[in-house]
Amino acid sequence: MQTVSLFPSLFDYQMLGIFALRVTIGLIFVYFWYEKVTHQRAERIHFFEKLGLRPAKTYFFIVSSAEGVAGVLLVVGLWTQGAAIVTGSLMTLATIIKWYKPSALPRNTIEFYIILAVASFALLFLGPGVFAFDLPL
């Protein structure tokens, strides 16, 4: 069979590419969680107050916990699709917030949130890749 791909033999390793995507997204969300609970706690609580979400500490706890747990699950490769839905949804909400209130999320660009949302939702269809607990047999 003829193919127009430059390196068709690399398709044999596509599960490694998915693994790299999954772990990278997971590490980004673990980093988000770490920064929120250590260095940005007061700033993030104020963020939820600015959005009118009260009690802000409760929303802070829920969102930061969701980011941390989903990030760890992605790194480990456990319940990948559920974690991908959580991270994709969080980044979709972050994109909407950034679109309508750019000053509310000054650290990252809207493109960064969009690419994380798309990559997260892609894991729903791609699966966990190799080195995962929920790898289909």
Buried (B, 14 or more C-beta within 10 A) or exposed (E): EEEEEEEEEEEEEEBEBBBEBBBBBBBBBBEBBBBBBEEBBEEBBEBBBEEEBEEBEEBBEEBBEBBBBBBBBBBBBBBBBEBBBBBBBBBBEBBEBBEEEEEEBEEEEBEBBBBBBEBBBBBEEBBBBBEBEBBEE
